[in-house]
Structure formats: structure tokens, C-alpha cells
Amino acid sequence: MDVWRRAFVSAASSSVRFETVDVFSSHKFGGNQLAVVLDEQRRLSDDDMRRIAIEFGFSETTIVLPPKSEANTAWVRIFSKDGDEMPFAGHPNVGTATVLAWRRSIFGKEVR
């Protein structure tokens, strides 16, 4: 999987980190595009999340939030390019897991 851009997105006067990846590909601009937004400070509203997904225009965008339970590493929400939230989707889970593994830790927890 190839990361082809890392940057920041501004929402509600806050900045959050995001990475875009090409899932199921070994080269840039191949496979399935995915935006992984890391909302580590929980600054984004539901509406912000929907708008960010629409802005990216990829088939899916994930928002990584602090876990709801201490047993988990993170809480991941998936949004379609139309801003609709999805309960599950394959390549967003694979891509988000890979981005988190590359980071090695999030929310003070090691990612394994």
C-alpha cells in the first residue's frame, strides 16, 4: 500500500491530521483510494465528518477517534463520498489498520 499524501485538514477552526492511501496496490494512484482522518482530540462534529468525506470524494473516508472502551485501540467511523455513515466496509478497515500500524501508537496505546 502506498501513502501518497500527508497533510492537515481544517475543520471548525481546528486542524486534524489525515493520510490518503491506495489500498490493495503497491504503487501510487492504484487500488482503492482511502482518506484516513486522525481526530485524536475529538474536535470534529458529525457534520464536520460528513463534510470532510464529501470533500475528499473517495468511495470511503475513515475518521479515527479515541476508543469508546479501554479494551480497544481506536473507534473508527466510515463515511461514503456522499457523507453517509457505513457500519462496515472492507478496504477502509484494511487501509485504516495499515495506517495505524505504520504509526505504531495512537491515543497512548501501542498498535499491534
C-alpha positions as CSV (number, residue, x, y, z in Angstrom):
1,M,0.0,0.0,0.0
2,D,1.3,3.4,-0.9
3,V,0.8,6.6,1.0
4,W,0.8,9.5,-1.5
5,R,-0.1,12.5,0.7
6,R,0.1,13.5,4.3
7,A,-1.3,16.9,5.3
8,F,-3.8,18.6,7.6
9,V,-7.4,19.5,7.1
10,S,-9.0,22.4,8.9
11,A,-12.5,22.0,10.4
12,A,-14.2,24.1,13.0
13,S,-11.1,26.2,13.5
14,S,-9.1,23.1,14.3
15,S,-6.6,21.1,12.4
16,V,-6.5,17.3,12.2
17,R,-4.0,15.1,10.5
18,F,-5.0,12.9,7.6
19,E,-3.3,10.4,5.3
20,T,-4.6,9.2,1.9
21,V,-3.6,5.7,0.9
22,D,-4.1,3.4,-2.1
23,V,-5.4,0.2,-0.6
24,F,-4.8,-3.1,-2.4
25,S,-2.0,-1.5,-4.5
26,S,1.8,-1.4,-4.4
27,H,2.0,1.9,-6.4
28,K,0.6,5.4,-6.3
29,F,-2.8,6.1,-7.8
30,G,-3.7,2.4,-8.0
31,G,-6.1,0.3,-5.9
32,N,-8.8,1.8,-3.8
33,Q,-8.3,5.4,-2.5
34,L,-9.0,6.0,1.1
35,A,-8.7,9.1,3.3
36,V,-7.9,8.3,7.0
37,V,-8.6,11.3,9.2
38,L,-7.0,11.1,12.7
39,D,-9.2,13.1,15.1
40,E,-7.1,12.5,18.1
41,Q,-8.5,15.4,20.1
42,R,-12.1,14.6,19.2
43,R,-12.6,18.0,17.6
44,L,-14.8,17.1,14.7
45,S,-18.6,17.1,14.9
46,D,-20.7,14.6,13.0
47,D,-21.4,17.2,10.4
48,D,-17.7,18.0,10.0
49,M,-17.0,14.3,9.4
50,R,-19.7,14.1,6.7
51,R,-18.4,17.3,5.0
52,I,-14.8,16.0,5.1
53,A,-15.9,12.7,3.4
54,I,-17.8,14.7,0.7
55,E,-14.8,17.0,0.2
56,F,-12.4,14.1,-0.4
57,G,-14.9,12.4,-2.7
58,F,-13.3,9.0,-2.3
59,S,-15.6,6.0,-2.1
60,E,-14.9,5.9,1.6
61,T,-13.2,8.1,4.3
62,T,-12.5,6.9,7.8
63,I,-12.4,9.0,10.9
64,V,-10.2,7.6,13.7
65,L,-11.4,8.6,17.2
66,P,-10.4,7.7,20.7
67,P,-11.8,4.3,21.7
68,K,-15.1,4.1,23.5
69,S,-13.8,1.2,25.6
70,E,-10.3,0.7,27.1
71,A,-10.3,-2.8,25.5
72,N,-10.0,-1.2,22.1
73,T,-7.2,0.9,20.4
74,A,-9.5,3.2,18.5
75,W,-13.0,3.9,17.3
76,V,-13.3,4.1,13.5
77,R,-16.2,5.6,11.7
78,I,-16.6,5.1,7.9
79,F,-18.3,7.6,5.6
80,S,-19.2,7.3,1.9
81,K,-18.4,10.0,-0.6
82,D,-22.0,11.2,-0.2
83,G,-21.4,11.7,3.6
84,D,-23.5,8.7,4.6
85,E,-22.1,6.7,7.6
86,M,-21.5,3.0,7.0
87,P,-21.4,0.3,9.7
88,F,-18.6,-1.7,7.9
89,A,-16.6,-1.8,4.7
90,G,-13.6,-3.9,3.7
91,H,-11.0,-1.7,2.2
92,P,-11.5,1.1,4.7
93,N,-10.8,-1.3,7.5
94,V,-7.7,-2.7,5.8
95,G,-6.4,0.8,4.9
96,T,-7.1,2.3,8.4
97,A,-5.5,-0.7,10.1
98,T,-2.4,-0.3,8.0
99,V,-2.1,3.5,8.6
100,L,-2.4,2.8,12.4
101,A,0.2,0.1,12.2
102,W,2.6,2.5,10.4
103,R,2.1,5.0,13.3
104,R,2.9,2.3,15.9
105,S,0.8,4.1,18.5
106,I,-2.3,6.2,18.9
107,F,-4.1,7.6,21.9
108,G,-1.2,6.5,24.1
109,K,-1.6,2.8,23.0
110,E,0.7,0.6,21.0
111,V,-0.8,-0.6,17.7
112,R,-0.1,-4.2,17.1
